[in-house]
Every structure is written in structure tokens, then in C-alpha cells.
């Protein structure tokens, strides 16, 4: 066989099967490097999970979620206040960010004329906001709370404001994608029957996009629930010994408790922090599972 | 698609002669709803302006008390230079880890993986982005520094050091770079790969010499966005990089970053209007401006690669 046909066969093979029949050392080393970079992160993740689980294993007991944090009894310190605080934060974050995010996304997708400079400004601005450091949103929330005259720091309201600002760009971007995926024929059919643009949006486009919006929202919340940086700035306590009672009650949050325990040098606190990390990861995993379930169950293919 | 549908159905009714009559009809409810939605959308711009105003007032207060020259010096109390140095150090270490690994993962996903494998592998890589940063910080402090750096590699590092914070920061940034770089590589037209293979290049040569250069602006955007993430990340550096200002080039020492400074200072008592409160905002403004410039560079680069193909 001539060189040309061999090469031709190699090329067609690699194109059709997607696998190179190339055994040169350079190619193999290159492929090995690519495999290494692909799995390096996964290995780190596994080490992290196993190390944390082993460290936290002695504290997988009921006190972990029923007790308040304690500086005197590190062996029974618990995360009740943090778990409840995080739940309250998520509720109000969603309450602030979701309606606003959906409204903004609907405007940009259904009403805005994308050729106008102000609408392009919004687009550019959204891309930037999505990459602003989370701690800056904490500073913004502090300034907003100070302007609005709320003097208490570390409240549900302050924390939820910071987290809502943080996930607003995420919600707008995912909602826009969900709305964009609704086929144009649905809108045109509705308009042709005499519905106005808003009627079409409200009764046709939005209901069809709900699964995508829900998925995006839950993924946004799963990012917010693990955030500690803006909460530190807003002044959330590392530990409180009471349940949240309202939007103005001082709270702590699970990542905040982990942060404050990590800075303690006692062994028992580190163990408790490891166990709390597992609790936090389970909560995040639960949110992600819910998002995947909703997507698979309700997503329509057009 | 959006622009065409919006102009076709928009209330301005510039297209479609018969529809124009109806769309000029006054619909007060429709106008109100449109206005409400528009206000929500403009709120995102208001947030950016709000960030500027919110930061500007305390910053002005800060510079009334502390001279400009003192802020941009290594002054022990008010100097921002050691903080910028700490941020640069951890970011540089993070990029040394994340750029080769992120690009390697992106090249595999885009050029080697079958469609089926990619569907499984891409979310796996992105799992890394779902881990809260406080968890990474805990890992850096309780595993990477004592076990990996001190015991296994027997490096003489301090309890908190820029090296372990930077390494873990790098792992956190991998999915950001991998994901965006993969988009850029996949956007390179198939015909370029076919041309290269037809000329007798093997897959490695095609990837490195044809696809990679063709996707360069998108890859640049990915790296710059990863850099922005590393600069703005707080909890890892607050826990593992140290809480002391230290203008040094030795990554084995602890050094505070801009974000770490804000997190540490915010934990203390800072009454509104006090110098310590204003210092927070002065550092916050510096951080915001730096990431703003980095983000704009990344957005411009993304636009460029979207335009080419």
C-alpha cells in the first residue's frame, strides 16, 4: 500500500470514528497530557470529598443539625442556626431576584429592540455584572442598607439583598435562554389570533419556558447557598443561639459557620466544620438534583 | 432570531402594513406592563451605577482623611500596594495551574472526545465550579498546606501561604477556562480541521497548529475571565493566604489579598463613616475597577471570536 492511501485511510478513520490511529510517541504523550488535565480536577475533588468525610465522620450525629453553635462544648456544637439561616436567606433571595430577573429577561427577549444602544448597554452590563466579585455585592448591600436606614447588621434582609444582587444576572441569562428556546411559531400563532404581545408572552411563551426558568433559578440558588464572602461583608455572625424570626432578625448561615469554625484551631471545631461541609454539599447536591429532575421531567422538545 | 421577531411584532409596527393599524391602537395596560418590564431590565444598569455611587461616597470620605499617595504605597495601615501584590501572587499561581489544565481539558473535550463522552465529561469538569469557595478554603488550610506541601513535598511554608491558596484557587478556576475555551475551539469550522488532516497533519498537529491558533481570541477571553474569577475570589484567600499585609515575592509566605482584606476588616466593628469603614470601600473600589477592566477585555475578546466564525 502506498503512503498516500495509508494516510488517507488514517484520516478517514479518524474522522469517522473520532479516534486517531496514531501511535507516534509525541501524539501519545500529548493525549496523555490531555487526559491528565481532564482528570486532575476530578482527582482533586475526590481527595477533597474523602478527606472531608473522614475528618467529619465522628460528628455525623443528630446534634449536628439540632444544636446551636457552642464555643464551650466543641464536641456537640451544631449548625441548627446556620441551616435555618441559610433556608431563610434562600427564600428571600428567590423572592427578590426571581420576579425581577424574569421581568428583565422578558423585556430583553420579547419587547426590546436589540438594535437600540440602550438595550445593547444592558446586554454588555449584564455580562459584566455576572463577573463582578461576589464580595463587591456585599459592599453594595451594606451601602444600600445604610442608605435605607437599617442600622442592624447581619440581618436576613441584608444577606438576601446581597445574594439576590449576586444571582440576578444568572437568573436573567438562564431565563433568556429558556424564553429563546420557545419556537417562534407559538408566538406567531398567538399573535395571528389577535393576542397582544403581552398576552402572547404571558399565556404562551412564559408557561412554555417555566421548566427552563425553574432550572436556572435553582442553579442560581445553589450558587448563592454556598456563598460566604458577601455575607461576611454584610456582617452576618459566625454563630447565633436562636432561630430566625423575621426579616430583621440577626442570623448566621451555614457557610458563615464553616468559615468561623475553620479559623478556630481546636481539633473538635475542625471536625465539626468538616461535618458541616458535608451537610452543605448535600444541600447543594439536593438543589442540583431538583434542577435536573425538573429539566428532565418537564422540558418539552419542540 | 430575537431581533427579527421583536421588530416584526413590536408595537412600533414598522413592518407588515395591515398590522400597523392595530398596533397603533392605544393599549394602556400593555404600555404599563412594557414599562414595568423595561424598568426591571434597566435595574441591572442601575445596579452598576449603584455600585459606583455606593462605593464612591465612602471612598471620597476616605481620601479626605488619607492622602492619595499613602493609599497607593506600602503604608502599613492604609497602603493598598501589598494587597494588590498579594492578589497578583495568588492569581498568578492560580493561572499557572488553571491555564494549562483548563486548555488541556478543553482540547480533549473539543478535539478528541466523542459526542457521547463529551456529554458525560463536560458536566464532570464543571462539578468543580459547584463547590462553595469556603469549602475550597477549608481544604487549602487543612489539607493542601499541612499534608501536601509540608508533609509530602516537605516545603517550608508558613501556616498560611500564598502557594496553597493559589493552587486551590487554580483548581477552582479550571472549569471557567475549560468551558469557555471549549466553546471557542468547537466554534472553529470543521473544514479547517479537514484541510489540515488532508495535508497529512496528524490530530495533535491539527489541534495545536490549526485549531488552537484559530480559536486564539476565544481562548484569550477564557483565560482573562478565569483571571477575573481568581482576582475576585474571597474565601480561599481569606482562609489560606493569610491576614497580614506582606509585599513579598516568596509564595511560601502568607500575604493578604484585596478580597481577603475586605473580608477580615468587615468582621470587626466598622461604624458607618469611620475611617476603617471607608478603607473597606476604598479597597472595594480598587478591586471593582480592576475586575471591570479585566471583564471588558474578556467581553471584547469573546465578541471578536463570535464575529470571525
Interface residues (C-beta under 8 A of the other chain):
Chain A: X7 X11 X14 X15 X18 X20 X22 X24 X26 X27 X30 X31 X33 X34 X35 X36 X37 X38 X40 X41 X42 X44 X45 X47 X48 X51 X52 X55 X100 X103 X104 X106 X107 X108 X109 X110 X111 X112 X113 X114 X115 X118 X119 X121 X122 X124 X125 X126 X127 X128 X129 X131 X132 X133 X134 X135 X136 X138 X139 X140 X143 X144 X146 X147 X165 X168 X169 X172 X180 X184 X187 X191 X196 X197 X198 X200 X222 X223 X225 X226 X227 X228 X229 X232 X233 X235 X255 X258 X259 X262 X263 X270 X273 X274 X277 X280 X281 X284 X288
Chain B: X1 X2 X3 X5 X6 X7 X9 X10 X11 X12 X27 X29 X30 X33 X34 X36 X37 X38 X40 X41 X42 X43 X44 X45 X47 X48 X50 X51 X54 X55 X57 X58 X100 X101 X102 X103 X104 X105 X107 X108 X109 X112 X113 X114 X121 X124 X125 X127 X128 X130 X131 X132 X133 X134 X135 X136 X137 X138 X139 X141 X142 X143 X171 X174 X175 X194 X197 X198 X200 X202 X203 X204 X207 X208 X225 X228 X229 X231 X232 X233 X234 X235 X238 X239 X259 X262 X263 X266 X267 X272 X280 X281 X284 X287 X288 X291 X292 X295 X296 X298 X299
